[in-house]
Structure formats: structure tokens, C-alpha cells
Amino acid sequence: MAVKTLVVTKGHPFDYNGFYAIFDANPELLTTQVEQPAAQVMLRPENVAEYEAVLFYDMWGTESPDGGASFAPAPEEYQRSIAALLERGTGIVMLNHAIVQWPAWPGWREVSGTSFLLTQGEVLGEMTPGSGYRGGAADPRGNPRGTVSADAAAAGHPVLDGVDPFEIEDELYLTSKRFESQPDILPLMRTDYPMVRENFNPPPLAPAAEQANWDHPEGSDLVVWAKKSGNSPVVAMQIGDGPNCYANAGFRKLLHNALHWVATEDARAWARS
């Protein structure tokens, strides 16, 4: 069954040809591509209703006008559009940098459930350091290599059907373990890469003083999870940054499964439960 998918991009560089080759090779994903800020029009209720899933691969709202951590707020109309999307129960998949967009809007982080912070802030009532990063074009140390495998409690989940453990070089983030404790989070896949301070760089968009004094406790190894957000099933992934990931057969199968699952009535029923 083909899934009609809206793919949202812009705000973070990526290998265009490598990324869209994923969909060219998969006739069961019927995609329409839209960039920010035009996506804010496409995601209005009257325009997005025909899509069964939305794949977010954008990183919008992260401008820092003063050179520090003063980020652009999400327009009120856009916030209403996202709220309507969640009320309707449209399936959502987020890749990599998309989980940290709109840092000045706490509501976006609630959609994904992540504890990824571009600068220090509050996670579930506790002040938390900004998240570290490792990999991507800006990191001279390169991408970390690790094996991604199913969480022990997620056996049999449709998103993991036919997805064997796979080794990958890709960008990762050092985030608080506390987000896993939320009751609407379902862990799906973890990495064996050591999620410790020594392996990561300070958050690059944080103020200089915070970067200079940055420290972070051991972080979560959860890199793929499902989340109940309103009536929408959400699958969020830290992985998905670059060509090494795009071409990985395990990642492609995972993304295929995620988009198909969030488009099902079973997934929407799970989100409503």
C-alpha cells in the first residue's frame, strides 16, 4: 500500500540527491516535497488533509539574532496548524535535526518528546545542560560509528519488522535520559555508541560561556522511539543526518516501516489510547 507523504525540509544543510534517492527507490512512498517557510502554508488544515503522513526533516526557528540563544518563535498560525494536525491524528515521522527545531516553542519538543536542547533548559521540571553533538559536516572528528538495534521491549513492533541490527556512521546527540520516563514514549531502537561527555562537542548554538563550561552526565542511548502526541502517532529518530545513513539498507527499511505504520488506524488507535 502506498503512503501519501508530505516531506518538509529547509533550515539545515543536507545531501539533496542522497536523501531523495531514498524515495525514488521506494514506490510505496508517494512524496510531495515542500520547504520552509512555504511549508507553513502547506501544513494548514485545508492543505495537509490529503496526506497520510508528514515527514519532518527541517530545522526552522533556530535563528539567533543576537548571536546567542535567542531563537525565533513559531508563528501563532503555524502553532494552530500543528495543533490541528495532531487533533486530526495525522502520522508524523521526524528525522535528526527536525526534533530540535523551533527551540523557542516548547510545544514542538512536546510533539517529539525529546530532551534535545540547543542550550541549557528545563526537561521534565529539572534544569538540564544543552545537548552535545557528534558528527555532521561541522565536526572535524567525523561521524561516530555504532550499531543500532531493537530495544528489548519493542520486539514485534511493526516499525521494526524486518529491521535487523545495523552498523552506521551518523550524527548523534547527547541528551538527558529523563525523557525515556514519559509514559507516552515507546522505546524502539538503541545505539551501542558510548553516550558520554568525552565523545561529544558542546551545543554549538549555546552562548560562548555555556560552551566553555559545558558538562553533561551520561546520556540516553535511545535513538528511535514512538510517541503519542494528541491523536497522532509519532516516530522520532536521532539518526538520519547524511549520505552514510541515507544509503544504509537498515535505515531505509526502518524509515519505510515508520511512515507506513504512522499512517495506519492501528497506530492512530495507539496514540488515542
Secondary structure as GFF3:
##gff-version 3
##sequence-region A 1 273
A	DSSP	beta_strand	3	10	.	.	.	ID=ss1
A	DSSP	alpha_helix	16	24	.	.	.	ID=ss2
A	DSSP	beta_strand	29	35	.	.	.	ID=ss3
A	DSSP	alpha_helix	39	42	.	.	.	ID=ss4
A	DSSP	alpha_helix	45	48	.	.	.	ID=ss5
A	DSSP	beta_strand	53	58	.	.	.	ID=ss6
A	DSSP	alpha_helix	76	88	.	.	.	ID=ss7
A	DSSP	beta_strand	91	95	.	.	.	ID=ss8
A	DSSP	three_ten_helix	96	100	.	.	.	ID=ss9
A	DSSP	alpha_helix	106	112	.	.	.	ID=ss10
A	DSSP	beta_strand	121	123	.	.	.	ID=ss11
A	DSSP	beta_strand	126	128	.	.	.	ID=ss12
A	DSSP	beta_strand	132	134	.	.	.	ID=ss13
A	DSSP	beta_strand	145	150	.	.	.	ID=ss14
A	DSSP	three_ten_helix	152	154	.	.	.	ID=ss15
A	DSSP	three_ten_helix	158	160	.	.	.	ID=ss16
A	DSSP	beta_strand	166	169	.	.	.	ID=ss17
A	DSSP	beta_strand	172	174	.	.	.	ID=ss18
A	DSSP	three_ten_helix	177	181	.	.	.	ID=ss19
A	DSSP	beta_strand	185	191	.	.	.	ID=ss20
A	DSSP	three_ten_helix	197	199	.	.	.	ID=ss21
A	DSSP	alpha_helix	208	212	.	.	.	ID=ss22
A	DSSP	beta_strand	222	229	.	.	.	ID=ss23
A	DSSP	beta_strand	232	237	.	.	.	ID=ss24
A	DSSP	alpha_helix	243	246	.	.	.	ID=ss25
A	DSSP	alpha_helix	249	262	.	.	.	ID=ss26
A	DSSP	alpha_helix	265	272	.	.	.	ID=ss27
###
